[in-house]
C-alpha cells in the first residue's frame, strides 16, 4: 500500500501544466464531437466501431485467428469508409468550429432591427397558419447559405409580413420552396433545402418539415415551418423540431435565440458592462 501511494505521488509530481491542459483540450474535443453526433446515425456507427476495437484484443487472447484477421482487415480498410460515412458529421464539426472562431456579418447586431424582423416574421407566420397556407422560412445566422440561395430566385427585399405572406400564396411561382432571410432582408425565395436523413422523424411529417430539419442540421439557421394540412407552426433549430407555436411564443423564442447568439460575440469587458446594466436596472 505504501509503495502504491509512493508511485501515485511520483506520478502526480510528474504532471505539468501542459499535461493538464492537454488532457482538458482532448476531453473537450471528445465531448463536443459526441454532442454533435448524439442521436444521429453516426452514434450507432461509432458504437459498432468501438465494438470491433474491443473484439480485436479478445480474439487475440482467445487465439481466434480467423476472427482476428477479419477484424484487422476491417479496421485497415475502414478508415476511408469512416470518412465517407461520417461526411455529414465531419462537415458539421468543421462548420461548428468555424462559427466559434470567426464572427459573421449575418448575425443581427441591432436589437431594434432584430425585433422588427422577428415581429414581421411572426405576424406573417400567424396569418399563414390561420389560412392553413404552407410556408418554410429560414433565418440565416453565422453559416452562410449561399449554395441554398443559388437554387431559388433572388429578391433582396426588406422583411415585411405582407411580402412573406404573398410569397407563399398557393399556385404562385415562389410558394413551393424556402424563403431565406439574411439580416433584415429577404434574400431569396423558392429555394431547395436538403432533407434530413434522420430516422427518428415522425412519419406524419411531410417534405416541408423534413427540409426544415435538414437545413438546421447542416447549419445554425432557424427554420419556421407552417403545415398546410393543420396550420401548425413549427421551429427547427440544430436538427430539433418543436411544434405548436403561437404567434407570441414564436416571437419570444426567436428573439431569445438571436439575442443569445449575438451576445456570444461580446468581449469579456462588454459582458461585464451588460451584466452590470442588468443588475442596476
DRENVOMI-353717 format. One line per 4 residues: number of its first residue (from 1); their letters; for each residue z, x, y of N, C-alpha, C. Coordinates in Angstrom, 3 decimals. Layout:
NUM> a> Z:X:Y:Z:X:Y:Z:X:Y  ...;
This chain:
1> xxxx> 0.000:0.829:-1.207:0.000:0.000:0.000:0.000:0.868:1.264  0.812:1.936:1.211:0.870:2.859:2.358:-0.488:3.518:2.566  -1.119:3.873:1.442:-2.427:4.511:1.514:-3.460:3.556:2.126  -3.346:2.274:1.768:-4.265:1.260:2.303:-4.154:1.159:3.822;
5> xxxx> -2.895:1.097:4.307:-2.687:0.985:5.752:-3.110:2.258:6.479  -2.962:3.393:5.807:-3.394:4.655:6.421:-4.907:4.665:6.600  -5.625:4.227:5.548:-7.092:4.165:5.624:-7.528:3.161:6.683  -6.811:2.008:6.714:-7.128:0.977:7.709:-6.915:1.499:9.118;
9> xxxx> -5.816:2.224:9.322:-5.525:2.789:10.647:-6.574:3.802:11.068  -6.999:4.655:10.117:-8.032:5.656:10.424:-9.358:4.977:10.770  -9.653:3.866:10.069:-10.901:3.138:10.320:-10.900:2.522:11.717  -9.761:1.921:12.080:-9.632:1.300:13.407:-9.741:2.349:14.504;
13> xxxx> -9.116:3.508:14.295:-9.187:4.584:15.293:-10.608:5.082:15.485  -11.408:4.999:14.402:-12.785:5.494:14.478:-13.755:4.528:15.131  -13.284:3.321:15.422:-14.150:2.318:16.055:-14.212:2.558:17.557  -15.402:2.728:18.070:-15.589:2.968:19.503:-16.020:1.671:20.194;
17> xxxx> -16.084:1.719:21.519:-16.516:0.554:22.292:-17.952:0.166:21.947  -18.795:1.168:21.721:-20.198:0.891:21.386:-20.307:0.188:20.037  -19.405:0.523:19.081:-19.407:-0.156:17.783:-19.060:-1.640:17.946  -18.033:-1.901:18.770:-17.617:-3.286:19.015:-18.737:-4.065:19.702;
21> xxxx> -19.358:-3.437:20.711:-20.465:-4.082:21.423:-21.623:-4.360:20.481  -21.906:-3.402:19.595:-22.984:-3.548:18.619:-22.730:-4.758:17.717  -21.501:-4.876:17.214:-21.136:-5.996:16.338:-21.260:-7.323:17.072  -20.781:-7.374:18.324:-20.827:-8.611:19.103:-22.268:-9.043:19.382;
25> xxxx> -23.120:-8.073:19.732:-24.524:-8.385:20.037:-25.237:-8.922:18.793  -25.046:-8.238:17.663:-25.684:-8.660:16.417:-25.179:-10.042:15.998  -23.865:-10.272:16.140:-23.287:-11.575:15.791:-23.866:-12.674:16.670  -24.007:-12.377:17.964:-24.573:-13.357:18.902:-26.014:-13.688:18.534;
29> xxxx> -26.799:-12.665:18.174:-28.199:-12.870:17.807:-28.296:-13.747:16.558  -27.466:-13.451:15.547:-27.476:-14.248:14.330:-27.070:-15.694:14.615  -26.055:-15.859:15.473:-25.572:-17.204:15.807:-26.656:-18.013:16.522  -27.281:-17.417:17.552:-28.314:-18.124:18.311:-29.529:-18.417:17.436;
33> xxxx> -29.864:-17.476:16.549:-31.001:-17.687:15.654:-30.735:-18.857:14.720  -29.505:-18.922:14.212:-29.162:-20.027:13.313:-29.191:-21.355:14.047  -28.673:-21.381:15.279:-28.647:-22.631:16.043:-30.059:-23.127:16.337  -31.011:-22.186:16.498:-32.386:-22.567:16.802:-33.111:-23.137:15.580;
37> xxxx> -32.704:-22.719:14.356:-33.369:-23.219:13.153:-32.550:-24.282:12.445  -31.365:-24.594:13.007:-30.497:-25.590:12.379:-31.190:-26.948:12.304  -31.065:-27.576:11.137:-31.646:-28.895:10.883:-33.166:-28.904:10.997  -33.786:-27.769:10.652:-35.245:-27.698:10.581:-35.621:-27.259:9.169;
41> xxxx> -36.924:-27.267:8.875:-37.377:-26.809:7.565:-37.027:-25.348:7.345  -36.966:-24.580:8.425:-36.664:-23.157:8.314:-35.271:-22.919:7.741  -34.341:-23.821:8.025:-32.979:-23.667:7.493:-32.994:-23.716:5.973  -33.763:-24.645:5.402:-33.848:-24.755:3.952:-34.540:-23.534:3.349;
45> xxxx> -35.580:-23.043:4.023:-36.275:-21.843:3.551:-35.356:-20.631:3.580  -34.524:-20.549:4.618:-33.585:-19.434:4.733:-32.574:-19.451:3.592  -32.123:-20.627:3.217:-31.190:-20.743:2.093:-31.847:-20.272:0.802  -33.136:-20.600:0.635:-33.868:-20.152:-0.553:-33.998:-18.634:-0.603;
49> xxxx> -34.264:-18.024:0.567:-34.382:-16.559:0.631:-33.054:-15.889:0.306  -31.965:-16.425:0.839:-30.635:-15.867:0.553:-30.297:-15.975:-0.930  -30.742:-17.069:-1.558:-30.514:-17.236:-2.995:-31.255:-16.163:-3.789  -32.500:-15.874:-3.392:-33.280:-14.829:-4.067:-32.599:-13.470:-3.920;
53> xxxx> -32.133:-13.163:-2.689:-31.448:-11.885:-2.444:-30.169:-11.778:-3.261  -29.518:-12.902:-3.500:-28.292:-12.904:-4.306:-28.601:-12.716:-5.787  -29.739:-13.266:-6.237:-30.100:-13.184:-7.658:-30.570:-11.799:-8.078  -31.098:-11.010:-7.123:-31.617:-9.674:-7.458:-30.529:-8.777:-8.043;
57> xxxx> -29.377:-8.560:-7.365:-28.335:-7.707:-7.969:-27.744:-8.310:-9.243  -27.671:-9.662:-9.296:-27.134:-10.305:-10.501:-28.049:-10.045:-11.698  -29.365:-10.163:-11.495:-30.322:-9.917:-12.579:-30.291:-8.458:-13.009  -30.009:-7.556:-12.049:-29.908:-6.130:-12.384:-28.674:-5.842:-13.231;
61> xxxx> -27.550:-6.447:-12.850:-26.298:-6.250:-13.599:-26.419:-6.804:-15.020  -27.053:-7.965:-15.149:-27.198:-8.610:-16.457:-28.404:-8.081:-17.237  -29.129:-7.106:-16.617:-30.293:-6.476:-17.236:-31.378:-7.490:-17.606  -31.597:-8.418:-16.700:-32.680:-9.390:-16.878:-33.933:-8.784:-16.237;
65> xxxx> -34.566:-7.912:-16.978:-35.649:-7.078:-16.447:-36.801:-7.892:-15.866  -37.269:-8.894:-16.603:-38.405:-9.689:-16.144:-38.066:-10.437:-14.860  -36.886:-11.079:-14.812:-36.475:-11.823:-13.621:-36.332:-10.883:-12.425  -35.736:-9.706:-12.643:-35.562:-8.739:-11.557:-36.908:-8.289:-11.013;
69> xxxx> -37.888:-8.068:-11.913:-39.219:-7.630:-11.487:-39.892:-8.709:-10.640  -39.795:-9.969:-11.085:-40.404:-11.077:-10.357:-39.774:-11.238:-8.970  -38.431:-11.144:-8.914:-37.734:-11.305:-7.628:-38.083:-10.178:-6.664  -38.166:-8.960:-7.166:-38.523:-7.814:-6.313:-39.937:-7.954:-5.764;
73> xxxx> -40.874:-8.414:-6.619:-42.246:-8.624:-6.158:-42.310:-9.749:-5.129  -41.486:-10.771:-5.346:-41.444:-11.895:-4.406:-40.994:-11.433:-3.026  -39.969:-10.570:-2.996:-39.473:-10.045:-1.719:-40.516:-9.150:-1.069  -41.219:-8.351:-1.898:-42.215:-7.400:-1.366:-43.336:-8.121:-0.615;
77> xxxx> -43.869:-9.188:-1.221:-44.979:-9.911:-0.587:-44.478:-11.034:0.317  -43.165:-11.240:0.316:-42.618:-12.374:1.057:-42.468:-12.151:2.542  -42.478:-10.875:2.986:-42.259:-10.596:4.407:-43.348:-11.227:5.271  -44.607:-11.042:4.866:-45.718:-11.633:5.616:-45.661:-13.154:5.542;
81> xxxx> -45.286:-13.661:4.371:-45.190:-15.114:4.200:-44.126:-15.699:5.115  -43.010:-14.977:5.258:-41.923:-15.444:6.114:-42.395:-15.558:7.557  -43.159:-14.558:8.021:-43.667:-14.574:9.392:-44.556:-15.789:9.610  -45.388:-16.102:8.619:-46.301:-17.247:8.736:-45.520:-18.554:8.690;
85> xxxx> -44.603:-18.660:7.744:-43.839:-19.898:7.566:-42.936:-20.167:8.758  -42.316:-19.104:9.272:-41.345:-19.257:10.349:-41.983:-19.159:11.731  -43.326:-19.223:11.795:-44.007:-19.062:13.080:-43.481:-19.988:14.172  -43.286:-21.297:13.912:-42.764:-22.171:14.981:-41.374:-21.756:15.446;
89> xxxx> -40.523:-21.349:14.500:-39.158:-20.958:14.859:-39.147:-19.639:15.631  -40.005:-18.682:15.208:-40.105:-17.398:15.915:-40.567:-17.631:17.351  -41.527:-18.544:17.501:-42.034:-18.877:18.841:-40.916:-19.482:19.685  -40.107:-20.378:19.086:-39.002:-20.993:19.817:-37.990:-19.948:20.260;
93> xxxx> -37.698:-18.968:19.373:-36.738:-17.917:19.712:-37.234:-17.091:20.886  -38.509:-16.675:20.827:-39.073:-15.844:21.894:-39.130:-16.618:23.213  -39.498:-17.912:23.152:-39.529:-18.719:24.374:-38.131:-18.904:24.941  -37.149:-19.063:24.050:-35.762:-19.209:24.497:-35.294:-17.942:25.215;
97> xxxx> -35.647:-16.769:24.651:-35.283:-15.503:25.288:-35.971:-15.354:26.631  -37.250:-15.770:26.694:-37.989:-15.686:27.951:-37.401:-16.580:29.022  -36.963:-17.798:28.628:-36.359:-18.709:29.597:-35.025:-18.181:30.084  -34.294:-17.494:29.201:-32.977:-16.973:29.564:-33.083:-15.768:30.479;
101> xxxx> -34.151:-14.978:30.283:-34.259:-13.719:31.015:-34.911:-13.849:32.383  -35.764:-14.843:32.545:-36.534:-14.944:33.787:-36.391:-16.309:34.426  -36.402:-16.323:35.746:-36.411:-17.592:36.469:-37.829:-18.128:36.487  -37.948:-19.435:36.717:-39.278:-20.036:36.709:-39.388:-21.033:37.851;
105> xxxx> -40.538:-21.121:38.434:-40.747:-21.979:39.596:-40.754:-23.461:39.232  -40.794:-23.779:37.945:-40.907:-25.173:37.541:-39.605:-25.937:37.661  -38.493:-25.237:37.821:-37.210:-25.900:37.970:-37.091:-26.480:39.375  -36.695:-27.743:39.482:-36.500:-28.372:40.785:-35.270:-27.778:41.464;
109> xxxx> -35.460:-27.082:42.575:-34.359:-26.433:43.273:-33.656:-27.384:44.240  -34.444:-28.165:44.959:-33.894:-29.064:45.967:-33.350:-30.329:45.294  -32.033:-30.556:45.409:-31.412:-31.679:44.713:-31.858:-33.022:45.279  -32.178:-33.054:46.556:-32.648:-34.311:47.161:-33.993:-34.711:46.568;
113> xxxx> -34.904:-33.720:46.435:-36.214:-33.982:45.839:-36.048:-34.324:44.362  -35.134:-33.597:43.686:-34.867:-33.849:42.274:-34.458:-35.301:42.048  -33.527:-35.781:42.860:-33.041:-37.152:42.709:-34.142:-38.169:43.015  -34.995:-37.834:43.998:-36.107:-38.732:44.352:-37.092:-38.836:43.190;
117> xxxx> -37.415:-37.700:42.576:-38.333:-37.685:41.436:-37.761:-38.490:40.276  -36.490:-38.231:39.941:-35.846:-38.927:38.828:-35.754:-40.428:39.096  -35.430:-40.811:40.329:-35.352:-42.234:40.684:-36.693:-42.937:40.474  -37.765:-42.262:40.867:-39.096:-42.841:40.693:-39.481:-42.948:39.221;
121> xxxx> -39.130:-41.920:38.455:-39.424:-41.946:37.014:-38.643:-43.068:36.345  -37.356:-43.166:36.653:-36.508:-44.202:36.055:-36.986:-45.604:36.441  -37.414:-45.778:37.687:-37.915:-47.072:38.161:-39.182:-47.459:37.411  -40.101:-46.505:37.274:-41.359:-46.773:36.566:-41.102:-47.089:35.095;
125> xxxx> -40.245:-46.294:34.473:-39.938:-46.494:33.057:-39.282:-47.853:32.825  -38.404:-48.254:33.715:-37.732:-49.549:33.597:-38.747:-50.694:33.675  -39.674:-50.609:34.610:-40.697:-51.651:34.754:-41.643:-51.672:33.548  -41.989:-50.484:33.047:-42.855:-50.407:31.868:-42.150:-50.976:30.638;
129> xxxx> -40.850:-50.748:30.574:-40.054:-51.265:29.467:-40.022:-52.789:29.481  -39.851:-53.358:30.653:-39.781:-54.817:30.780:-41.094:-55.484:30.374  -42.201:-54.813:30.638:-43.513:-55.377:30.280:-43.990:-54.897:28.909  -43.141:-54.125:28.216:-43.461:-53.554:26.901:-44.791:-52.797:26.929;
133> xxxx> -44.906:-51.947:27.943:-46.075:-51.079:28.082:-45.707:-49.685:27.601  -46.406:-49.199:26.590:-46.103:-47.879:26.039:-46.315:-46.779:27.061  -45.419:-45.782:27.050:-45.535:-44.675:28.009:-44.946:-43.404:27.424  -45.469:-42.279:27.897:-44.999:-40.962:27.459:-45.034:-40.040:28.672;
137> xxxx> -43.850:-39.694:29.198:-43.746:-38.887:30.420:-42.988:-37.609:30.109  -43.573:-36.475:30.479:-42.976:-35.167:30.208:-42.625:-34.486:31.525  -41.352:-34.101:31.681:-40.914:-33.353:32.863:-40.826:-31.886:32.480  -41.716:-31.083:33.038:-41.783:-29.656:32.723:-40.584:-28.925:33.312;
141> xxxx> -40.093:-27.919:32.560:-38.996:-27.094:33.049:-39.428:-25.627:33.079  -38.640:-24.742:32.511:-38.982:-23.309:32.575:-40.209:-22.963:31.734  -40.358:-23.622:30.596:-41.515:-23.335:29.751:-42.763:-23.970:30.331  -43.744:-23.142:30.665:-44.989:-23.673:31.215:-45.763:-24.473:30.173;
145> xxxx> -46.369:-25.563:30.607:-47.124:-26.429:29.698:-48.613:-26.398:30.016  -49.085:-25.234:30.419:-50.492:-25.087:30.801:-51.458:-25.497:29.703  -51.154:-25.154:28.439:-52.036:-25.493:27.322:-52.126:-27.006:27.145  -50.995:-27.681:27.327:-50.968:-29.133:27.193:-51.703:-29.782:28.364;
149> xxxx> -51.452:-29.288:29.557:-52.091:-29.836:30.761:-53.616:-29.753:30.669  -54.121:-28.683:30.079:-55.576:-28.493:29.980:-56.240:-29.511:29.061  -55.454:-30.213:28.232:-56.036:-31.217:27.330:-56.219:-32.575:28.002  -55.644:-32.733:29.209:-55.724:-34.015:29.900:-56.554:-33.953:31.165;
153> xxxx> -56.314:-34.915:32.037:-57.017:-34.985:33.327:-56.053:-34.580:34.434  -56.407:-33.564:35.203:-55.533:-33.083:36.261:-55.542:-34.045:37.446  -54.337:-34.305:37.978:-54.202:-35.255:39.088:-53.635:-34.597:40.341  -52.503:-33.905:40.203:-51.803:-33.281:41.320:-51.456:-34.304:42.404;
157> xxxx> -50.654:-35.291:42.019:-50.225:-36.340:42.955:-48.699:-36.326:43.068  -48.197:-36.749:44.225:-46.753:-36.841:44.423:-46.188:-37.886:43.460  -45.049:-37.581:42.839:-44.436:-38.501:41.882:-44.017:-39.791:42.577  -44.495:-40.917:42.058:-44.071:-42.228:42.558:-44.096:-43.204:41.398;
161> xxxx> -43.225:-44.201:41.458:-43.165:-45.188:40.380:-44.473:-45.966:40.273  -45.096:-46.246:41.404:-46.338:-47.025:41.411:-47.456:-46.296:40.658  -47.597:-44.988:40.928:-48.651:-44.214:40.258:-48.377:-44.131:38.768  -47.129:-43.869:38.397:-46.783:-43.762:36.988:-47.061:-45.062:36.250;
165> xxxx> -46.719:-46.180:36.858:-46.950:-47.481:36.223:-48.444:-47.749:36.068  -49.230:-47.363:37.058:-50.674:-47.584:36.988:-51.343:-46.707:35.929  -50.816:-45.514:35.741:-51.392:-44.608:34.734:-51.342:-45.237:33.349  -50.237:-45.947:33.053:-50.041:-46.460:31.700:-50.483:-47.912:31.506;
169> xxxx> -51.188:-48.468:32.470:-51.745:-49.806:32.276:-52.692:-49.773:31.073  -52.515:-50.727:30.170:-53.297:-50.758:28.931:-54.795:-50.837:29.214  -55.552:-50.083:28.401:-57.028:-50.044:28.452:-57.584:-49.304:29.663  -56.730:-48.617:30.408:-57.232:-47.736:31.470:-57.478:-46.354:30.859;
173> xxxx> -58.299:-45.512:31.490:-58.707:-44.243:30.879:-57.564:-43.283:30.527  -56.448:-43.312:31.283:-55.404:-42.304:31.101:-54.150:-42.818:30.382  -54.154:-44.083:29.975:-52.912:-44.655:29.447:-52.523:-44.075:28.087  -53.529:-43.676:27.297:-53.265:-43.246:25.933:-53.070:-41.730:25.870;
177> xxxx> -51.918:-41.269:26.279:-51.610:-39.844:26.285:-50.359:-39.601:27.102  -50.029:-38.329:27.297:-48.807:-37.984:28.034:-49.118:-37.635:29.480  -48.199:-38.005:30.353:-48.286:-37.620:31.767:-47.290:-36.491:32.014  -47.762:-35.422:32.634:-46.934:-34.232:32.850:-46.496:-34.160:34.305;
181> xxxx> -45.189:-33.990:34.507:-44.627:-33.835:35.852:-44.117:-32.412:36.005  -44.578:-31.742:37.039:-44.099:-30.391:37.374:-43.513:-30.435:38.780  -42.233:-30.099:38.868:-41.524:-30.180:40.140:-41.608:-31.613:40.670  -42.209:-31.824:41.853:-42.304:-33.182:42.402:-43.738:-33.707:42.362;
185> xxxx> -44.550:-33.153:41.434:-45.952:-33.544:41.356:-46.307:-34.055:39.961  -47.168:-35.054:39.904:-47.775:-35.474:38.644:-48.990:-34.584:38.452  -48.883:-33.625:37.549:-49.918:-32.611:37.391:-51.120:-33.123:36.603  -50.843:-33.855:35.528:-51.944:-34.320:34.675:-51.529:-35.561:33.889;
189> xxxx> -52.537:-36.284:33.395:-52.289:-37.475:32.576:-53.278:-37.498:31.420  -52.985:-38.302:30.406:-53.857:-38.376:29.234:-53.836:-37.107:28.409  -52.696:-36.399:28.408:-52.591:-35.124:27.689:-52.183:-35.329:26.229  -52.631:-34.418:25.368:-52.287:-34.457:23.949:-51.101:-33.539:23.691;
193> xxxx> -50.106:-34.059:22.967:-48.905:-33.284:22.651:-48.856:-32.950:21.163  -48.198:-31.841:20.808:-48.049:-31.511:19.385:-47.050:-32.462:18.721  -47.367:-32.929:17.532:-46.470:-33.830:16.808:-45.369:-33.035:16.112  -44.187:-33.614:16.021:-43.090:-32.959:15.323:-43.393:-32.858:13.830;
197> xxxx> -42.927:-31.777:13.220:-43.096:-31.600:11.773:-41.802:-31.918:11.025  -40.804:-32.396:11.762:-39.511:-32.702:11.153:-39.636:-33.862:10.172  -38.938:-33.741:9.051:-38.955:-34.790:8.036:-37.782:-35.751:8.202  -36.950:-35.489:9.223:-35.760:-36.325:9.435:-35.998:-37.443:10.444;
201> xxxx> -37.260:-37.673:10.783:-37.600:-38.708:11.755:-37.741:-40.054:11.056  -37.206:-41.093:11.671:-37.290:-42.441:11.112:-38.752:-42.856:10.938  -39.038:-43.503:9.818:-40.399:-43.960:9.529:-40.858:-45.036:10.510  -39.897:-45.653:11.196:-40.242:-46.720:12.138:-40.820:-46.180:13.447;
205> xxxx> -40.662:-44.880:13.680:-41.155:-44.277:14.917:-42.635:-43.927:14.785  -43.393:-44.245:15.821:-44.826:-44.008:15.780:-45.232:-42.663:16.370  -46.530:-42.523:16.604:-47.098:-41.258:17.090:-46.548:-40.870:18.454  -46.352:-41.864:19.329:-45.859:-41.575:20.681:-44.483:-40.887:20.618;
209> xxxx> -43.590:-41.407:19.785:-42.262:-40.813:19.660:-42.329:-39.435:18.989  -43.180:-39.299:17.980:-43.314:-38.014:17.283:-43.884:-36.946:18.211  -44.783:-37.361:19.096:-45.340:-36.426:20.083:-44.268:-36.023:21.095  -43.451:-36.990:21.518:-42.379:-36.697:22.472:-41.376:-35.713:21.902;
213> xxxx> -41.021:-35.901:20.633:-40.097:-34.975:19.976:-40.758:-33.616:19.790  -42.048:-33.626:19.432:-42.768:-32.382:19.180:-42.794:-31.454:20.380  -43.099:-31.991:21.574:-43.155:-31.136:22.770:-41.770:-30.645:23.151  -40.725:-31.431:22.845:-39.369:-30.992:23.168:-38.879:-29.928:22.189;
217> xxxx> -39.497:-29.861:21.004:-39.183:-28.805:20.047:-39.816:-27.485:20.463  -41.008:-27.567:21.052:-41.765:-26.365:21.412:-41.518:-25.884:22.830  -40.707:-26.614:23.600:-40.426:-26.227:24.979:-39.087:-26.816:25.407  -38.701:-26.542:26.653:-37.457:-27.112:27.185:-37.736:-28.348:28.039;
221> xxxx> -38.913:-28.944:27.849:-39.297:-30.124:28.624:-38.424:-31.323:28.264  -38.301:-32.249:29.224:-37.617:-33.518:28.996:-38.700:-34.581:28.825  -38.636:-35.341:27.749:-39.686:-36.306:27.448:-39.124:-37.717:27.370  -39.689:-38.610:28.178:-39.266:-40.014:28.179:-40.345:-40.837:27.490;
225> xxxx> -39.918:-41.660:26.529:-40.853:-42.487:25.767:-40.485:-43.956:25.898  -41.487:-44.788:26.137:-41.293:-46.240:26.152:-42.087:-46.825:24.996  -41.421:-47.575:24.138:-42.081:-48.191:22.988:-42.865:-49.420:23.430  -44.123:-49.498:22.981:-44.928:-50.665:23.339:-44.611:-51.865:22.443;
229> xxxx> -43.931:-51.630:21.317:-43.550:-52.733:20.430:-42.271:-53.423:20.906  -41.272:-52.636:21.302:-39.966:-53.199:21.650:-39.575:-53.006:23.108  -40.262:-52.082:23.817:-39.890:-51.772:25.195:-38.699:-50.837:25.279  -38.240:-50.333:24.130:-37.083:-49.435:24.093:-37.396:-48.116:24.801;
233> xxxx> -36.445:-47.645:25.610:-36.594:-46.377:26.326:-35.872:-45.286:25.548  -36.580:-44.190:25.270:-36.008:-43.077:24.520:-36.173:-41.783:25.305  -35.334:-40.810:24.974:-35.387:-39.494:25.624:-35.331:-38.406:24.560  -36.287:-37.471:24.612:-36.320:-36.352:23.670:-35.994:-35.058:24.412;
237> xxxx> -34.969:-34.352:23.930:-34.543:-33.075:24.523:-34.206:-32.114:23.391  -34.820:-30.930:23.418:-34.548:-29.902:22.407:-34.722:-30.424:20.984  -35.747:-31.239:20.767:-36.039:-31.737:19.431:-35.173:-32.894:18.973  -34.302:-33.394:19.844:-33.418:-34.508:19.511:-33.835:-35.758:20.287;
241> xxxx> -33.881:-36.890:19.593:-34.273:-38.148:20.219:-33.068:-39.069:20.333  -32.821:-39.554:21.555:-31.789:-40.573:21.774:-32.465:-41.800:22.356  -31.947:-42.987:21.996:-32.669:-44.217:22.321:-31.803:-45.229:23.078  -32.454:-46.348:23.412:-31.795:-47.488:24.039:-31.190:-47.151:25.409;
245> xxxx> -31.981:-46.507:26.251:-31.532:-46.190:27.609:-31.784:-47.363:28.548  -30.867:-47.538:29.487:-31.098:-48.443:30.610:-31.608:-47.590:31.769  -32.073:-48.243:32.814:-32.559:-47.519:33.992:-31.462:-46.626:34.562  -30.249:-47.159:34.704:-29.144:-46.414:35.306:-28.722:-45.232:34.427;
249> xxxx> -28.637:-45.478:33.129:-28.213:-44.415:32.208:-29.253:-43.306:32.133  -30.531:-43.674:32.119:-31.597:-42.671:32.097:-31.563:-41.842:33.371  -31.430:-42.488:34.499:-31.359:-41.796:35.792:-30.207:-40.792:35.797  -29.062:-41.236:35.302:-27.866:-40.391:35.299:-28.031:-39.170:34.399;
253> xxxx> -28.536:-39.368:33.181:-28.640:-38.256:32.230:-29.705:-37.243:32.659  -30.812:-37.717:33.239:-31.847:-36.796:33.720:-31.322:-35.922:34.863  -30.603:-36.537:35.798:-30.026:-35.780:36.909:-29.042:-34.727:36.386  -28.197:-35.132:35.450:-27.192:-34.212:34.912:-27.840:-33.028:34.202;
257> xxxx> -28.881:-33.286:33.407:-29.558:-32.206:32.686:-30.254:-31.260:33.654  -30.993:-31.817:34.616:-31.737:-30.990:35.570:-30.798:-30.163:36.454  -29.689:-30.754:36.900:-28.726:-30.010:37.709:-28.071:-28.912:36.885  -27.774:-29.205:35.636:-27.155:-28.220:34.754:-28.076:-27.025:34.565;
261> xxxx> -29.364:-27.295:34.350:-30.326:-26.199:34.149:-30.549:-25.414:35.440  -30.531:-26.104:36.562:-30.683:-25.405:37.846:-29.490:-24.498:38.109  -28.296:-24.996:37.838:-27.081:-24.225:38.108:-26.947:-23.002:37.216  -27.637:-23.009:36.070:-27.601:-21.839:35.191:-28.250:-20.629:35.848;
265> xxxx> -29.034:-20.861:36.877:-29.713:-19.768:37.569:-28.872:-19.171:38.701  -27.734:-19.778:38.995:-26.909:-19.290:40.086:-26.273:-17.943:39.759  -26.080:-17.114:40.769:-25.356:-15.867:40.590:-23.873:-16.169:40.457  -23.085:-15.157:40.062:-21.651:-15.362:39.903:-21.023:-15.776:41.234;
269> xxxx> -21.433:-15.140:42.326:-20.873:-15.461:43.646:-21.210:-16.895:44.030  -22.455:-17.326:43.753:-22.862:-18.688:44.075:-22.081:-19.709:43.257  -21.782:-19.376:42.011:-20.994:-20.270:41.168:-19.584:-20.433:41.721  -19.002:-19.308:42.200:-17.650:-19.348:42.767:-17.627:-20.225:44.013;
273> xxxx> -18.653:-20.078:44.869:-18.734:-20.876:46.086:-18.862:-22.358:45.741  -19.762:-22.681:44.750:-19.957:-24.066:44.338:-18.666:-24.639:43.760  -17.973:-23.825:42.962:-16.736:-24.273:42.343:-15.656:-24.535:43.404  -15.569:-23.652:44.410:-14.559:-23.814:45.454:-14.838:-25.057:46.300;
277> xxxx> -16.138:-25.373:46.517:-16.505:-26.572:47.269:-16.064:-27.836:46.523  -16.209:-27.810:45.195:-15.807:-28.958:44.393:-14.273:-29.131:44.439  -13.555:-28.003:44.417:-12.092:-28.034:44.423:-11.577:-28.608:45.744  -12.205:-28.192:46.843:-11.740:-28.615:48.181:-12.420:-29.896:48.672;
281> x> -13.179:-30.515:47.766:-13.785:-31.802:48.112:-14.989:-31.694:48.977;
